[in-house]
Amino acid sequence: MSDAILVLNAGSSSLKFTDFVIDGDRLEVKVGGKLEELYGRARFQVRDAAGAVVGQRDWPEAAPPRHEGALAFLFDWLGEHSGDAVVAVGHRVVHGGEHYSTPVILDPVVMKQLHALDSLAPLHQPHNLLPVEILAEQRQGLPQIACFDTAFHHTAPEIAQAFALPPAITGRGVRRYGFHGLSYEYIASVLGDYDRRAASGRTVVLHLGNGASICAMRDGRSVASTMGFTALDGLPMGTRSGNLDPGVVLYLMQELKMTAKEIETLLYKESGLLGVSGVSSDMRELLASDSPRAKFAVELFAYRIVREIGSLAAALGGLDAIVFTAGIGERAAAVRSAVAARLGWLGLELDAAANDGNGPRISRADSRVAAWVIPTNEELMIAKHCLALMGR
């Protein structure tokens, strides 16, 4: 029997998990998978490190497991099929606020402080924390550790975090936080293996998925990000609007008489690629579609990325490299091509064949700005933090 760290990423009706076996100071994936539709027709699937399906189960719609039943089932399944002992659980938590710039062992005091941030990430924070509360009852004494998507951006200078608002407001913690930090932290940790100049220089990393943002790094540390006070800011995303003139919100309230809840639903769930295209929030479906609106949504996505890269390159005082990561960044060659085509002025020359093959280097050898495709691994980053906090 080996010790293991279980990494959890909980959503409103889903639970993604990865089980890492501890081998000395190394971590190896044993199994990973997800439980979905936890409040309806729930289903469970788990794969081994090679990607083979090693377990499946469905629940009837009349008897959904909910998060409580899903977690109990998961621990029972792991106990029966892996034989390893889970010695800690690492949780992805979106918001750490002003106080948490590093991972932390969870206790009631910390949980109260984190729940105070629920309104800053309403689609994520309460759901990220729910399994912590359930496991505190189901698995008493099991160490649980929170790793924050905001933590990596605490190195950004004060001016990059500030809004032009009165101190009476900014003093309440209203500032730019930035998100997807676990993904950026992982890329920073491995970038030197690909490009030492990029790792020690001025690099822009594009985390492009259903949630999307860009981070400017100098010497592997965050100096600016497209996301701000919430994970709604910056780029258009699968269903989120991204950057928006605040006057639009006032218009929605005053002219269309929309409530705060209706505006929240519009901006978080009905906008972005889905709202613009009217087709889908999935980039794969948009790229395969003949719909003019789908094509426009893709063009808008690429255009906004380029606009933000220009802004971040200015914040860095130049650019040595860009890195594409996450689902769209790692797999959508057409999106990378559309972005690169608009960055020739910065010195980026794309290698079309390498881009079609998903890299890892997708820029030409003589390109002044290097371009890379590097898969992210937020789960491994969380597991490493857990190992360090446990003193192992």
C-alpha positions as CSV (number, residue, x, y, z in Angstrom):
1,M,0.0,0.0,0.0
2,S,1.2,3.5,-1.0
3,D,0.3,6.9,0.3
4,A,-1.7,9.0,-2.1
5,I,-2.9,12.6,-2.6
6,L,-6.3,13.1,-4.0
7,V,-6.9,16.4,-6.0
8,L,-10.4,17.6,-6.4
9,N,-11.9,20.3,-8.6
10,A,-15.6,20.7,-7.7
11,G,-18.3,22.4,-9.7
12,S,-22.0,23.0,-9.1
13,S,-22.9,19.5,-10.3
14,S,-19.6,17.9,-11.0
15,L,-16.5,16.6,-9.4
16,K,-13.2,16.1,-11.2
17,F,-10.5,14.1,-9.5
18,T,-6.9,12.9,-9.9
19,D,-5.3,10.4,-7.5
20,F,-1.5,10.8,-7.2
21,V,0.7,8.1,-5.6
22,I,3.6,9.4,-3.6
23,D,6.8,7.8,-4.6
24,G,9.5,9.4,-2.5
25,D,9.6,13.0,-3.6
26,R,7.8,12.2,-6.9
27,L,4.1,12.1,-7.7
28,E,2.7,9.7,-10.2
29,V,-0.9,9.7,-11.5
30,K,-2.7,6.5,-10.5
31,V,-6.2,7.3,-11.8
32,G,-8.3,10.3,-12.7
33,G,-11.8,11.0,-13.8
34,K,-15.0,12.8,-13.1
35,L,-18.5,12.5,-11.7
36,E,-21.1,14.5,-13.6
37,E,-24.7,15.6,-13.3
38,L,-24.6,14.9,-9.6
39,Y,-28.2,16.2,-9.1
40,G,-29.7,14.4,-12.0
41,R,-28.8,11.3,-14.1
42,A,-25.3,11.1,-12.6
43,R,-22.4,9.2,-14.2
44,F,-18.9,8.3,-13.1
45,Q,-15.9,7.4,-15.3
46,V,-12.3,6.9,-14.2
47,R,-9.2,6.2,-16.3
48,D,-5.7,5.0,-15.5
49,A,-2.5,6.9,-16.2
50,A,-2.5,5.4,-19.8
51,G,-6.0,6.7,-20.5
52,A,-7.8,3.4,-20.3
53,V,-11.2,3.3,-18.7
54,V,-11.0,1.3,-15.5
55,G,-14.3,2.1,-14.0
56,Q,-17.8,3.4,-14.8
57,R,-21.2,3.8,-13.1
58,D,-24.5,5.5,-13.7
59,W,-27.2,6.6,-11.2
60,P,-30.9,6.8,-11.9
61,E,-32.3,10.3,-12.2
62,A,-34.7,9.6,-9.3
63,A,-31.8,8.9,-7.0
64,P,-28.9,11.3,-7.7
65,P,-25.8,11.0,-5.4
66,R,-25.3,14.7,-5.0
67,H,-21.9,15.8,-3.8
68,E,-22.2,13.9,-0.5
69,G,-22.9,10.6,-2.1
70,A,-20.4,11.2,-4.9
71,L,-17.5,11.8,-2.5
72,A,-18.5,8.8,-0.4
73,F,-18.6,6.6,-3.5
74,L,-15.3,8.0,-4.8
75,F,-13.4,7.2,-1.6
76,D,-15.0,3.7,-1.4
77,W,-14.0,3.1,-5.1
78,L,-10.5,4.2,-4.6
79,G,-10.1,2.1,-1.5
80,E,-11.4,-1.1,-3.3
81,H,-9.5,-0.6,-6.6
82,S,-6.2,1.2,-5.8
83,G,-5.3,-0.1,-2.4
84,D,-3.6,3.2,-1.6
85,A,-4.2,5.4,1.4
86,V,-5.3,8.9,0.8
87,V,-3.2,11.0,3.2
88,A,-4.4,14.5,2.0
89,V,-6.9,16.1,-0.3
90,G,-5.9,19.1,-2.4
91,H,-8.7,21.4,-3.5
92,R,-8.7,23.9,-6.4
93,V,-10.2,27.1,-4.9
94,V,-10.7,30.0,-7.3
95,H,-10.4,32.9,-4.9
96,G,-8.0,33.4,-2.1
97,G,-8.6,37.1,-1.7
98,E,-6.0,39.6,-0.4
99,H,-4.8,37.3,2.4
100,Y,-4.0,34.0,0.8
101,S,-1.0,34.1,-1.5
102,T,0.1,30.5,-0.8
103,P,-1.7,27.2,-0.3
104,V,-3.2,26.7,3.2
105,I,-4.4,23.9,5.3
106,L,-8.1,24.3,5.8
107,D,-9.8,24.7,9.1
108,P,-13.1,26.4,10.2
109,V,-11.4,29.9,10.5
110,V,-9.9,29.7,7.0
111,M,-13.2,28.4,5.6
112,K,-15.1,31.3,7.0
113,Q,-12.7,33.7,5.4
114,L,-12.9,32.0,2.1
115,H,-16.7,31.9,2.1
116,A,-16.7,35.6,2.6
117,L,-15.3,35.7,-1.0
118,D,-18.3,33.8,-2.5
119,S,-19.7,36.9,-4.1
120,L,-16.5,37.5,-6.0
121,A,-16.7,34.1,-7.8
122,P,-20.3,33.0,-7.4
123,L,-20.1,30.3,-10.0
124,H,-17.0,28.7,-8.5
125,Q,-16.1,29.6,-4.8
126,P,-19.1,28.0,-3.0
127,H,-18.9,24.8,-5.1
128,N,-15.1,24.6,-4.6
129,L,-15.6,24.7,-0.8
130,L,-18.6,22.3,-0.6
131,P,-16.5,19.1,-0.7
132,V,-14.2,20.5,2.0
133,E,-17.2,20.7,4.4
134,I,-18.5,17.3,3.4
135,L,-15.2,15.6,3.8
136,A,-14.7,17.3,7.2
137,E,-17.7,15.2,8.3
138,Q,-17.1,12.0,6.3
139,R,-13.3,11.8,6.8
140,Q,-12.6,13.5,10.0
141,G,-8.9,14.2,10.6
142,L,-8.0,13.9,6.9
143,P,-5.8,17.0,6.0
144,Q,-7.4,19.2,3.4
145,I,-5.5,21.9,1.5
146,A,-6.7,24.8,-0.6
147,C,-4.7,25.9,-3.6
148,F,-5.8,29.2,-5.1
149,D,-6.1,30.4,-8.6
150,T,-5.4,34.0,-7.5
151,A,-2.2,33.3,-5.5
152,F,0.2,33.4,-8.5
153,H,-0.7,37.0,-9.3
154,H,0.2,38.4,-5.9
155,T,3.6,39.2,-7.3
156,A,2.0,41.8,-9.7
157,P,3.0,45.4,-8.7
158,E,0.5,47.5,-6.9
159,I,-0.2,49.7,-9.9
160,A,-1.2,46.6,-12.0
161,Q,-3.7,45.6,-9.3
162,A,-5.3,49.0,-8.8
163,F,-8.7,50.3,-10.0
164,A,-9.2,54.1,-10.3
165,L,-11.8,54.2,-7.5
166,P,-11.9,56.0,-4.2
167,P,-10.0,54.4,-1.2
168,A,-13.3,53.9,0.6
169,I,-14.0,51.2,-2.0
170,T,-10.6,49.9,-2.9
171,G,-9.8,49.6,0.8
172,R,-12.5,46.9,1.0
173,G,-10.4,44.6,-1.3
174,V,-11.8,45.8,-4.6
175,R,-8.8,45.4,-6.9
176,R,-7.5,43.2,-9.7
177,Y,-6.7,39.7,-8.5
178,G,-6.2,37.6,-11.6
179,F,-7.1,33.9,-12.0
180,H,-5.9,30.7,-13.6
181,G,-2.9,31.1,-11.4
182,L,-2.3,27.3,-10.9
183,S,-2.1,26.9,-14.7
184,Y,0.3,29.8,-15.0
185,E,2.4,28.6,-12.1
186,Y,2.7,25.2,-13.7
187,I,3.8,26.7,-17.0
188,A,6.3,28.9,-15.2
189,S,7.7,25.8,-13.5
190,V,8.4,23.9,-16.7
191,L,9.0,26.8,-19.2
192,G,12.8,26.6,-18.7
193,D,12.7,23.0,-20.0
194,Y,11.5,24.4,-23.3
195,D,13.0,27.9,-23.6
196,R,15.4,29.3,-21.1
197,R,15.2,32.8,-22.6
198,A,11.4,32.8,-22.2
199,A,11.6,31.5,-18.6
200,S,13.9,34.3,-17.5
201,G,12.5,36.9,-19.9
202,R,9.3,38.6,-20.9
203,T,6.6,36.0,-21.7
204,V,2.9,36.2,-22.3
205,V,1.0,33.0,-21.4
206,L,-2.4,32.4,-22.9
207,H,-4.7,30.1,-20.9
208,L,-7.4,29.5,-23.5
209,G,-10.3,27.2,-22.5
210,N,-14.0,27.6,-21.6
211,G,-12.5,30.1,-19.2
212,A,-9.8,32.2,-20.8
213,S,-7.2,34.7,-19.6
214,I,-3.7,35.9,-20.4
215,C,-0.8,36.5,-18.0
216,A,2.3,38.6,-18.5
217,M,5.3,37.1,-16.8
218,R,8.8,38.5,-16.2
219,D,11.3,35.9,-14.9
220,G,8.5,33.4,-14.3
221,R,6.5,35.8,-12.1
222,S,3.2,37.4,-12.8
223,V,3.2,41.1,-13.5
224,A,-0.2,41.6,-15.1
225,S,-3.3,39.6,-16.1
226,T,-6.4,40.2,-18.2
227,M,-8.7,39.0,-15.4
228,G,-9.4,41.4,-12.6
229,F,-11.7,41.6,-9.5
230,T,-13.6,38.5,-10.7
231,A,-13.2,35.8,-13.3
232,L,-15.6,37.7,-15.6
233,D,-13.0,40.2,-16.8
234,G,-10.7,40.2,-19.8
235,L,-11.2,37.9,-22.8
236,P,-14.5,36.7,-24.1
237,M,-14.9,33.1,-22.9
238,G,-17.2,30.1,-23.5
239,T,-20.2,31.8,-21.9
240,R,-18.7,34.8,-20.2
241,S,-18.6,38.3,-21.7
242,G,-15.1,39.3,-20.7
243,N,-14.2,43.0,-20.6
244,L,-17.3,45.2,-20.7
245,D,-17.9,49.0,-20.4
246,P,-19.5,49.4,-17.0
247,G,-22.0,51.7,-18.7
248,V,-23.5,48.6,-20.4
249,V,-24.4,47.3,-17.0
250,L,-26.0,50.6,-16.1
251,Y,-27.9,50.5,-19.4
252,L,-29.2,47.0,-18.6
253,M,-30.4,48.1,-15.2
254,Q,-31.9,51.5,-16.1
255,E,-33.2,50.9,-19.6
256,L,-34.0,47.2,-19.7
257,K,-34.9,47.0,-16.1
258,M,-32.9,43.9,-15.5
259,T,-32.2,42.7,-12.0
260,A,-28.7,42.0,-10.6
261,K,-29.4,38.3,-10.9
262,E,-30.6,38.6,-14.5
263,I,-27.4,40.6,-15.4
264,E,-25.3,38.0,-13.6
265,T,-26.9,35.2,-15.6
266,L,-26.4,37.2,-18.9
267,L,-22.8,38.0,-18.3
268,Y,-21.7,34.6,-16.8
269,K,-23.8,32.1,-18.7
270,E,-25.3,33.6,-21.9
271,S,-22.5,35.7,-23.4
272,G,-19.1,35.0,-24.7
273,L,-18.7,32.6,-27.6
274,L,-22.2,31.2,-27.0
275,G,-23.9,34.6,-26.9
276,V,-22.1,36.0,-30.0
277,S,-22.4,32.8,-32.1
278,G,-25.9,31.6,-31.0
279,V,-24.4,28.2,-31.8
280,S,-22.2,26.9,-29.0
281,S,-19.7,27.7,-26.4
282,D,-17.4,25.0,-27.6
283,M,-14.6,26.2,-29.9
284,R,-14.5,22.8,-31.7
285,E,-18.2,23.2,-32.8
286,L,-17.6,26.8,-33.8
287,L,-14.6,26.0,-36.0
288,A,-16.6,23.2,-37.7
289,S,-19.7,25.4,-38.2
290,D,-20.6,27.2,-41.5
291,S,-22.7,29.8,-39.6
292,P,-21.5,33.4,-40.2
293,R,-22.2,34.1,-36.5
294,A,-19.9,31.2,-35.5
295,K,-17.1,32.5,-37.7
296,F,-17.5,36.0,-36.3
297,A,-17.4,34.7,-32.7
298,V,-14.0,33.0,-33.5
299,E,-12.7,36.1,-35.2
300,L,-13.8,38.3,-32.2
301,F,-12.1,35.9,-29.8
302,A,-8.8,36.1,-31.8
303,Y,-9.0,39.8,-32.1
304,R,-9.5,40.4,-28.4
305,I,-6.6,38.1,-27.6
306,V,-4.3,40.2,-29.9
307,R,-5.5,43.4,-28.3
308,E,-4.7,42.1,-24.8
309,I,-1.3,40.7,-25.9
310,G,-0.5,44.2,-27.2
311,S,-1.4,45.7,-23.8
312,L,0.6,43.1,-21.8
313,A,3.6,43.4,-24.1
314,A,3.5,47.2,-23.3
315,A,3.4,46.3,-19.5
316,L,6.4,44.1,-20.0
317,G,8.3,46.6,-22.1
318,G,8.7,44.1,-24.9
319,L,8.1,40.5,-25.6
320,D,10.4,37.4,-25.9
321,A,7.9,34.6,-26.1
322,I,4.2,33.6,-26.0
323,V,2.8,30.3,-24.8
324,F,-0.5,28.7,-25.6
325,T,-2.0,26.4,-23.1
326,A,-5.4,24.8,-21.9
327,G,-8.0,23.2,-24.1
328,I,-8.2,25.7,-27.0
329,G,-4.6,26.9,-26.6
330,E,-3.3,23.3,-26.8
331,R,-5.5,21.9,-29.6
332,A,-7.1,24.7,-31.8
333,A,-4.4,25.3,-34.4
334,A,-6.8,27.6,-36.3
335,V,-7.1,29.9,-33.3
336,R,-3.3,30.0,-32.8
337,S,-2.8,30.8,-36.4
338,A,-5.4,33.6,-36.3
339,V,-3.6,35.2,-33.3
340,A,-0.1,34.8,-34.7
341,A,-1.2,36.3,-38.1
342,R,-1.8,39.6,-36.2
343,L,1.4,39.6,-34.2
344,G,4.0,40.0,-37.0
345,W,4.6,43.6,-35.8
346,L,6.0,42.2,-32.6
347,G,8.3,39.9,-34.4
348,L,6.4,36.6,-34.4
349,E,6.8,34.4,-37.4
350,L,4.6,31.2,-37.3
351,D,5.8,27.8,-38.5
352,A,2.6,26.6,-40.1
353,A,3.5,22.9,-40.2
354,A,4.6,22.9,-36.5
355,N,1.4,24.8,-35.6
356,D,-0.7,22.2,-37.4
357,G,1.1,19.5,-35.4
358,N,0.5,21.3,-32.1
359,G,4.2,22.1,-31.5
360,P,5.7,22.3,-29.0
361,R,7.6,25.1,-30.7
362,I,5.3,26.7,-33.4
363,S,7.5,29.7,-34.4
364,R,10.1,29.7,-37.0
365,A,13.8,29.4,-36.0
366,D,14.4,33.1,-37.0
367,S,11.4,34.5,-35.3
368,R,12.3,37.3,-32.8
369,V,9.4,36.2,-30.6
370,A,9.2,32.5,-29.8
371,A,5.8,30.8,-29.7
372,W,5.1,27.5,-27.8
373,V,2.3,25.1,-27.1
374,I,2.8,23.7,-23.6
375,P,0.1,21.5,-21.9
376,T,-0.8,22.7,-18.5
377,N,-1.3,20.5,-15.4
378,E,-3.1,22.3,-12.6
379,E,-3.7,19.0,-10.8
380,L,0.0,18.2,-10.5
381,M,0.6,21.7,-9.3
382,I,-1.9,21.2,-6.5
383,A,-0.5,17.8,-5.6
384,K,3.0,19.3,-5.3
385,H,1.8,22.0,-3.0
386,C,0.1,19.4,-0.8
387,L,3.3,17.4,-0.7
388,A,5.3,20.5,0.4
389,L,2.8,21.5,3.1
390,M,2.9,17.9,4.5
391,G,6.7,18.3,4.7
392,R,7.3,15.5,2.2
